[in-house]
Amino acid sequence: MTLIAIGSSAGGPAALAAVLSGLPRDLKAAIGLVQHLDEKMAGNLAEYLLQHSTLPVRVAIEGERIVPGMALLAGTNDHLVLKARDRVGYTKDPIQCVYRPSVDAFFDSVTRHWKGDVIGVVLTGMGRDGAAGLRRLREVGRHTIAQDQQSSVVYGMPKAAAQIDAAVEVLPLDRIASRLVDLVENPQ
């Protein structure tokens, strides 16, 4: 099974909605979403994304199993991580992380624990969170995508990923969903 790991920040809710709206209901992949957002807003974001997605979207709960056709959203101020090969959970570590939940923390846990195919995606956002984690995914042979400057609300996170050669591809937002479908259906 393929895991699509997506991180975003400023401008992220609309970008996530755009990506999810382009994915088919029968997608043979699980999706993990990390959006920089206070935990009080996570439920509202899940509801918003559900309005734009044919796939179910919900806030991830401790110990939940990752399954195909489901999008799980980080839902606390702690970091969403893969704690075992197919189960998510939350951790305070790394405590020094400015961004909570951290995209890097999620990507790093995916690098350590996920045994299937992975596609890492960094969307619009301020700062550098996600760039180093995306780079580690690429270094272990995973496919990685960063959103391009023209379609980003804030070209911080994707720019940081592009600058360290973390992204195999840099794509406009309106092409990311179709590329994800292609990669899931035709693994490389």
C-alpha positions as CSV (number, residue, x, y, z in Angstrom):
1,M,0.0,0.0,0.0
2,T,1.1,3.5,-0.7
3,L,1.1,6.3,1.9
4,I,0.8,9.9,0.7
5,A,2.3,12.1,3.4
6,I,1.4,15.8,3.0
7,G,2.6,18.8,5.0
8,S,1.4,22.4,4.7
9,S,1.1,25.7,6.7
10,A,0.0,29.2,5.6
11,G,-2.5,28.8,2.7
12,G,-2.6,25.0,3.4
13,P,-6.3,24.5,4.0
14,A,-7.2,25.6,0.5
15,A,-4.3,23.8,-1.0
16,L,-5.2,20.6,0.8
17,A,-8.8,20.9,-0.3
18,A,-7.5,21.4,-3.9
19,V,-5.4,18.2,-3.7
20,L,-8.1,16.1,-2.0
21,S,-10.8,17.2,-4.5
22,G,-8.7,15.7,-7.3
23,L,-8.3,12.3,-5.8
24,P,-10.7,9.5,-6.6
25,R,-12.9,7.7,-4.1
26,D,-11.3,4.4,-4.9
27,L,-7.7,5.6,-4.4
28,K,-5.5,2.7,-3.3
29,A,-3.5,4.8,-0.9
30,A,-3.7,6.1,2.7
31,I,-3.1,9.8,3.3
32,G,-1.5,11.5,6.3
33,L,-2.0,15.3,6.6
34,V,0.0,17.6,8.8
35,Q,-1.2,21.3,8.7
36,H,0.3,23.8,11.1
37,L,-2.9,24.6,13.1
38,D,-4.0,24.9,16.7
39,E,-5.7,21.7,17.9
40,K,-8.9,23.7,18.6
41,M,-9.3,24.2,14.8
42,A,-8.4,20.6,13.7
43,G,-12.0,19.4,13.8
44,N,-13.2,22.3,11.7
45,L,-10.4,21.7,9.2
46,A,-11.4,18.1,8.9
47,E,-15.0,19.1,8.2
48,Y,-13.9,21.7,5.6
49,L,-11.7,19.1,3.8
50,L,-14.4,16.5,3.9
51,Q,-16.6,19.0,1.9
52,H,-14.0,19.0,-0.9
53,S,-13.0,15.3,-0.8
54,T,-14.6,12.1,-2.1
55,L,-12.4,10.3,0.5
56,P,-13.2,10.3,4.2
57,V,-11.1,12.8,6.2
58,R,-10.9,12.8,9.9
59,V,-8.7,13.8,12.8
60,A,-6.3,11.0,13.6
61,I,-6.6,9.4,17.0
62,E,-3.8,7.7,19.0
63,G,-3.2,4.2,17.9
64,E,-5.3,4.4,14.8
65,R,-4.4,2.2,11.9
66,I,-3.6,3.7,8.5
67,V,-5.9,2.3,5.8
68,P,-6.3,2.9,2.1
69,G,-8.8,5.4,1.0
70,M,-8.7,7.4,4.3
71,A,-7.1,10.8,5.0
72,L,-6.0,11.2,8.6
73,L,-5.3,14.8,9.8
74,A,-3.0,15.8,12.7
75,G,-5.3,16.9,15.4
76,T,-3.3,18.0,18.4
77,N,-0.5,20.5,19.2
78,D,1.8,17.5,19.6
79,H,3.4,15.9,16.5
80,L,1.5,13.3,14.5
81,V,3.9,10.4,13.9
82,L,3.9,6.8,12.6
83,K,4.5,4.9,15.8
84,A,4.6,1.4,14.3
85,R,4.5,0.2,10.7
86,D,0.8,1.1,10.2
87,R,-0.3,3.0,13.3
88,V,-0.3,6.7,14.1
89,G,0.0,8.5,17.4
90,Y,1.2,11.7,18.9
91,T,4.4,12.8,20.6
92,K,5.7,15.9,22.2
93,D,9.2,15.2,20.9
94,P,11.0,16.9,19.5
95,I,10.0,19.5,22.0
96,Q,12.3,22.2,20.5
97,C,10.3,22.1,17.2
98,V,8.8,25.6,16.7
99,Y,6.1,24.2,14.4
100,R,3.4,22.0,16.0
101,P,2.4,19.7,14.7
102,S,5.7,19.3,12.7
103,V,5.8,18.1,9.1
104,D,9.4,17.0,9.6
105,A,8.5,14.9,12.6
106,F,5.8,13.1,10.6
107,F,8.0,12.6,7.5
108,D,10.9,11.3,9.7
109,S,8.6,8.8,11.4
110,V,7.3,7.7,8.0
111,T,11.0,7.2,6.8
112,R,11.6,5.0,9.9
113,H,8.5,2.9,10.0
114,W,6.6,2.7,6.7
115,K,7.4,-0.4,4.6
116,G,5.3,0.3,1.6
117,D,5.6,3.0,-1.1
118,V,5.6,6.6,0.1
119,I,4.9,9.9,-1.7
120,G,5.9,12.9,0.3
121,V,4.4,16.3,-0.5
122,V,5.2,19.8,0.8
123,L,2.6,22.4,0.0
124,T,2.4,26.2,0.6
125,G,3.6,27.5,4.0
126,M,5.8,29.8,5.9
127,G,9.2,28.6,7.2
128,R,11.3,25.5,6.5
129,D,9.3,22.8,8.2
130,G,9.0,19.7,6.0
131,A,12.1,20.4,3.8
132,A,14.5,18.3,5.8
133,G,12.0,15.5,6.3
134,L,11.2,15.5,2.5
135,R,14.9,15.3,1.8
136,R,15.3,12.2,4.0
137,L,12.3,10.6,2.2
138,R,14.0,11.3,-1.1
139,E,17.4,10.0,0.2
140,V,15.8,6.6,1.0
141,G,14.2,6.4,-2.5
142,R,10.7,7.8,-1.9
143,H,9.0,10.0,-4.5
144,T,8.8,13.6,-3.3
145,I,6.9,16.6,-4.6
146,A,6.9,20.3,-3.7
147,Q,4.4,22.9,-4.7
148,D,5.7,25.5,-7.1
149,Q,6.1,29.2,-6.3
150,Q,3.4,30.5,-8.7
151,S,0.6,28.5,-7.1
152,S,1.8,28.8,-3.4
153,V,0.2,31.4,-1.1
154,V,3.5,31.5,0.8
155,Y,6.5,30.0,-0.9
156,G,8.5,29.2,2.2
157,M,8.2,25.5,2.9
158,P,8.2,24.4,-0.8
159,K,11.1,26.8,-1.5
160,A,13.1,25.4,1.4
161,A,12.5,21.9,0.0
162,A,13.5,22.9,-3.5
163,Q,16.6,24.7,-2.3
164,I,18.0,21.5,-0.7
165,D,17.0,19.3,-3.6
166,A,14.4,17.5,-1.5
167,A,11.8,17.4,-4.3
168,V,11.9,15.0,-7.2
169,E,9.3,17.2,-8.8
170,V,8.1,20.8,-8.3
171,L,4.5,21.1,-9.5
172,P,1.7,23.7,-9.7
173,L,-1.1,22.9,-7.2
174,D,-3.5,22.0,-9.9
175,R,-1.3,19.2,-11.2
176,I,-0.4,17.5,-7.8
177,A,-3.6,15.4,-7.4
178,S,-3.3,13.9,-10.9
179,R,0.4,13.2,-10.4
180,L,-0.4,11.5,-7.1
181,V,-3.0,9.3,-8.8
182,D,-0.5,8.4,-11.5
183,L,2.2,7.5,-8.9
184,V,-0.2,5.3,-6.9
185,E,-1.5,3.5,-10.0
186,N,2.0,3.1,-11.5
187,P,4.5,2.8,-8.8
188,Q,8.1,3.5,-9.9
